[in-house]
Amino acid sequence: MAVGLALGVWTLAGAAQTPFSPSASAGVRWNKGLSVSSSDGATEFRLGGLFSGEERYQGRTGPGITNSFILRHARPIFLARLGRRYDIRFVPELSGGAFEVMDLLLTVHLTPSLSLSIGKRHVLVAMQVPASGQLFPERSLVSNLFVVRYIGAELEGSAREGGVQYVVGLFNGANDGTQATLSDAGREVAGRVLLQPWRHSGEAWRQGLGVSLGGSWGHASGPMPKYKSYAQDHFFSYVPGLKAAGVRERWTPGFYWDDGPLGAYGAFAVSRMGMSNGVSSTTLTQEAWQITAYYSLTGEEVRPQGLTPHYSFNPIAGHWGGFELVFRTGHLAVDPRAFSSGLAAPGSSRTAEDIGGGFDWYLSDSTKLMAGYERTAFNGPQPGGHPPEHGLMLGMQVSFSPSL
């Protein structure tokens, strides 16, 4: 098992932290998913899902445009609360043509503000929303330096009426942009704390501010990562024969702020990892950041994970749902020693910078249409580098889950 201390930002008050609300009476009902509960509310089962697809248009300066459609997510979501104290979360992924477990988590609520979880889950070690709350069809450049999934144990808690939230844990570690497996030998310790100092103040513009600081430390092993653009093309990779070895550490400060229809969040990441080709060893440092801003055209209160429209789409009644404009820019820089030492594969780019905007149409609290465009410019010292990339993605997402 690896070691990881991770602090979830918006999910700390979510499935693993907050128990399900008890039911007033036994029965079956619909609440962003199918819910079956006992009469005393001590036991409850919920069935939901996340389903999304994208039409992708990708072009580069010169070669032209290619397009394709993909089924991005097909995830049934199974949630259970047993005896008021135990939560189970099981989320498989079916979209890739093979069965893959994304989340498998058992949570024990030790106190109302402290819980212990074991299993596999997406640990948010930076300012990053869950898949169901993405404002763009694809994640930003900074996500290249995060771990996709951890396996292990974590302790979540809060203090000062939720103004301070934290997670600590022990996990199987993983390299940038990958997910841990049961066979991973690398250990990782990570941690994150979220501060919302004015959460309970009377001024709305300050209530929506949160700042966080995360970090991790562990032993690197396994294959080397590759970094990809918004259009999911790899623009940097290491030469064959290079393996992760030595110390791996990350630092992930971030922030979010929202006030009525306007909001923004950002994340910065530094990843240092040792590597070896069997003859010599070195440690390289990668850096990335991103800032996302969003504005509701229909006046709803915004959140980093999206908005809930005042009225669902119903043109007969004159209701059109909620509309949101989004903007994003980001940057990723590879350690220049990767090139001077001959560790970068031919054609790799040293930096990637993107900027773009999008439009989200919320037909209801569970269905939205997304359109996102980004232009990514690359820079590298080697011949055959990547020309500028243009990526347009049109997506539809249906999500029935109160906690994903």
Buried (B, 14 or more C-beta within 10 A) or exposed (E): BBBBBBBBBBBBBBBBBBBBEBBEEEEEEEBBBBBBBBEEBBBBBBBBBBBBBBBBBBBBEEEEEEEEEBEBBBBBBBBBBBEBEBBBBBBBBBBEEEEBEBBBBBBEBEEEBBBBBBBBBBBBBBBBBBBBBBBBBBBBBBBBBBBBBBBBBBBBBBEEEBBBBBBBBBBBBBBBBBBBEEEBEBBBBBBBBBBBBBBEEEEEEBBBBBBBBBBBBBBBBBEBBBBBBBBBBBBBBBBEEBBBBBEBBBBBBBBBBBBBBBBBBBBBBBBBBBBBBEEEEBBBBBBBBBBBBBBBEBEBBBBBBBBBBBEBBEEEEEBBBBBBBBBBBBBBBBBBBBBEBEBBBEBBBBBBBBBBBBBBBBBBBBBBBBBBBBBBBBEBEEEEBBEBBBBBBBBBBBBBBBBB
